[in-house]
Amino acid sequence: MHWYEDDTLWSDFSETMFSGRRRAEVASVVAKSPLFDFPAGARVLDLCCGPGLYLVPLAGSGYRVTGVDLSPLMLERARTVCEEAGARVRLVRADMLEHVEPESYDVVLNVYTSFGYFDDPRDNLRVLRNAHDSLVPGGRLLVDVMGKEVLAGWIGRPQLVELDDGAYVVQRDTVLDDWTRLRTDWTLVRGRAAREASITSFVYSAAELRELFTAAGFTDVECYGDFDGAPYDQHARRLVVRGTRPGAPAPAEGR
């Protein structure tokens, strides 16, 4: 079983990954980011939607939203969150390596470092090609990861994340294979019990991810340093890459 197929990982570490603070940040991003200013009524696919951080604010902005995830637990949590918020969202359990809905979406999102999960780099390219095929001509893919250049600026000592119930998580990052991949080791300590888990994924520079987008068939590929549309430079906090499926021009933006 691959690490991302283990629902106990998502359950045990969800408070660290998907905190209330993170939900508030996402809601602000969707409301204010120029990169999330999609055409009114746009059909949006959130690929690897997790517990629905982006689903509710996207639906609240008037978009027609579909969330896809492999984890039954995450989808159930997403369903609960959407129902409580009154958000009308379609949820699908599927593997992003296989999931394609030909020419069904105006926008595909793969955010919060949900790309690069597969051991074979050709499979990661396949995910981009699936997204390309699920977009209408002129549709856009937006991928958000921790870029290699950003990561190099702060990686080093272990990080400590304190949780609301007095528990805490220690996170340690290790660069593998000549800066090709990254392993993140987590240790959750709650009382006298400890739980360990590891995530391994590919890590990309802006140039490398741009090349993958191009290989997958995207044009007009742009790199940003955050969701505010800032350039990807020495001040970047994230690596956000956007590409367009060739064809008819994308509709004018505006909610």
C-alpha positions in Angstrom: 0.0 0.0 0.0 1.3 3.4 -0.9 1.4 6.1 1.8 -1.4 8.1 0.3 -3.7 5.1 0.4 -3.5 4.8 4.2 -6.6 6.5 5.7 -5.2 6.3 9.2 -2.5 8.8 8.1 -5.1 11.3 6.9 -7.2 10.7 10.1 -4.3 10.9 12.6 -2.6 13.9 11.0 -5.6 15.8 9.7 -5.5 18.4 12.5 -2.0 19.3 11.4 -2.7 19.3 7.7 -6.2 20.9 7.7 -6.4 23.1 10.7 -9.1 25.7 11.3 -6.5 28.4 10.6 -5.8 26.8 7.3 -9.5 26.8 6.4 -9.7 30.5 7.1 -6.6 31.2 4.9 -8.1 29.2 2.1 -11.4 31.1 2.3 -9.4 34.4 2.0 -7.4 33.1 -0.9 -10.5 32.0 -2.9 -12.2 35.4 -2.2 -9.2 37.6 -3.0 -6.7 35.9 -5.2 -6.6 37.0 -8.8 -5.7 33.4 -9.7 -9.1 32.3 -8.4 -11.1 34.9 -10.3 -12.8 32.4 -12.7 -15.6 33.2 -15.2 -19.0 33.3 -13.5 -20.5 29.9 -13.1 -17.3 28.1 -14.1 -17.1 24.4 -13.7 -14.2 23.7 -11.3 -12.6 20.4 -10.4 -10.7 20.2 -7.2 -8.4 17.3 -7.7 -7.3 15.8 -4.4 -9.9 17.8 -2.5 -9.2 16.3 0.9 -11.7 17.3 3.6 -13.0 20.1 1.4 -11.0 23.2 2.4 -11.5 24.7 -1.1 -14.9 23.3 -1.9 -17.0 25.4 0.3 -15.5 28.8 -0.6 -15.5 27.9 -4.3 -19.2 26.9 -4.2 -19.9 30.0 -2.3 -18.4 32.1 -5.1 -21.0 30.7 -7.5 -18.8 28.1 -9.2 -20.1 24.6 -10.1 -17.7 22.5 -8.1 -16.6 18.8 -8.2 -14.2 17.4 -5.6 -12.2 14.2 -6.4 -10.2 12.3 -3.8 -9.1 8.7 -3.3 -9.7 8.7 0.5 -13.2 7.6 1.6 -12.5 9.3 5.0 -11.6 12.6 3.4 -14.6 12.5 1.1 -16.9 11.9 4.0 -15.4 14.8 5.9 -15.8 17.0 2.8 -19.4 15.9 2.5 -20.1 16.8 6.1 -18.4 20.2 5.8 -20.3 21.0 2.5 -23.7 20.0 4.0 -23.1 22.1 7.1 -22.3 25.1 4.9 -25.1 24.5 2.5 -22.7 24.2 -0.4 -23.8 22.2 -3.4 -20.8 20.1 -4.4 -20.4 16.9 -6.4 -18.0 14.5 -4.8 -16.3 11.6 -6.6 -14.0 8.9 -5.2 -11.3 8.3 -7.8 -7.6 8.0 -8.3 -6.1 11.1 -9.9 -3.8 8.7 -11.9 -6.9 7.4 -13.7 -9.6 10.1 -13.4 -10.5 11.8 -16.6 -13.8 13.5 -17.6 -13.2 14.6 -21.2 -13.8 18.3 -21.7 -15.9 18.7 -18.6 -14.3 21.6 -16.7 -13.3 25.2 -17.2 -10.8 25.0 -14.3 -8.9 22.1 -12.7 -7.2 22.8 -9.4 -4.5 20.6 -7.7 -3.5 22.6 -4.6 -1.9 22.4 -1.2 1.0 20.2 -2.5 -1.1 17.4 -3.8 1.1 16.8 -6.8 4.2 14.5 -7.2 2.8 11.6 -5.2 3.8 8.8 -7.6 7.2 7.0 -7.5 7.3 6.9 -11.3 7.8 10.4 -12.7 5.8 9.4 -15.8 2.8 8.9 -13.6 3.0 12.4 -12.3 3.1 13.6 -15.9 0.1 11.5 -16.6 -1.9 13.3 -13.8 -1.3 16.6 -15.7 -2.4 15.0 -19.0 -5.5 13.7 -17.3 -6.2 17.3 -16.1 -5.6 18.6 -19.6 -8.1 16.1 -21.1 -10.7 17.0 -18.5 -10.5 20.7 -19.4 -12.4 22.3 -22.2 -10.3 24.1 -24.9 -9.2 27.3 -23.3 -9.6 25.9 -19.8 -6.9 26.3 -17.2 -5.0 24.1 -14.8 -3.7 25.5 -11.5 -1.1 23.5 -9.5 0.2 24.7 -6.1 3.2 23.0 -4.5 6.2 23.8 -2.3 8.8 24.7 -5.0 12.3 23.4 -4.7 13.7 26.9 -4.5 11.4 27.9 -1.7 12.0 24.6 0.2 15.8 25.2 0.0 15.4 28.5 1.8 14.0 27.0 5.0 14.5 23.3 5.2 16.8 22.1 8.0 15.8 21.8 11.6 12.7 19.8 12.7 9.5 21.8 13.1 7.1 21.6 16.0 3.4 22.0 15.6 1.3 22.3 18.7 -2.3 21.0 18.6 -5.3 22.3 20.5 -5.6 19.3 22.8 -2.1 19.5 24.1 -0.7 17.0 21.6 2.1 18.1 19.2 3.6 17.0 15.9 7.3 17.0 15.1 8.0 17.4 11.3 11.4 16.5 9.8 12.2 16.9 6.1 14.9 15.0 4.2 16.0 15.7 0.6 16.4 12.5 -1.4 18.0 11.5 -4.7 19.9 14.7 -5.5 17.0 17.1 -4.8 14.6 14.9 -6.9 12.3 13.8 -4.0 11.4 14.8 -0.5 10.6 12.7 2.5 8.6 14.2 5.3 8.6 12.3 8.6 5.9 13.1 11.2 5.7 12.1 14.8 2.5 12.8 16.6 2.8 12.7 20.4 -0.4 12.6 22.4 0.1 11.9 26.0 2.3 8.9 26.3 1.4 7.6 22.9 3.4 8.4 19.7 2.4 7.8 16.1 4.8 8.0 13.2 4.2 8.4 9.5 6.2 9.3 6.3 5.3 11.0 3.1 7.5 10.8 0.0 7.0 12.8 -3.1 8.8 14.5 -6.0 9.8 18.1 -5.5 10.0 20.4 -8.5 11.7 23.7 -9.4 9.7 26.2 -11.4 11.5 25.3 -14.6 10.9 21.6 -14.1 7.2 22.0 -13.4 6.9 24.4 -16.3 8.4 21.7 -18.6 6.0 19.1 -17.3 3.1 21.4 -18.1 4.4 21.9 -21.6 4.9 18.1 -22.0 1.3 17.5 -21.0 0.1 19.8 -23.7 -0.4 23.1 -21.9 0.4 26.5 -23.3 0.8 30.0 -21.8 2.4 28.4 -18.7 3.0 30.9 -15.9 4.7 30.6 -12.6 3.8 32.6 -9.5 5.3 32.9 -6.0 2.0 32.9 -4.2 -1.8 33.2 -4.8 -1.6 37.0 -4.9 0.0 36.6 -8.3 3.4 37.8 -7.2 6.4 36.7 -9.4 8.3 33.5 -8.6 11.5 35.0 -7.3 13.6 35.1 -4.1 10.5 36.3 -2.2 8.2 33.4 -3.2 6.3 31.5 -0.6 4.8 28.9 -2.8 5.2 27.7 -6.4 1.9 28.2 -8.2 1.9 27.2 -11.9 -1.0 27.9 -14.3 -1.4 26.6 -17.9 -4.0 26.7 -20.5 -5.4 23.9 -22.7 -5.0 25.1 -26.3 -8.1 25.9 -28.3 -10.7 28.5 -28.1 -9.7 31.6 -26.0 -10.5 31.4 -22.3 -13.6 33.4 -21.4 -13.2 36.8 -19.9 -12.5 36.6 -16.2 -14.9 38.0 -13.6 -17.4 36.7 -11.1 
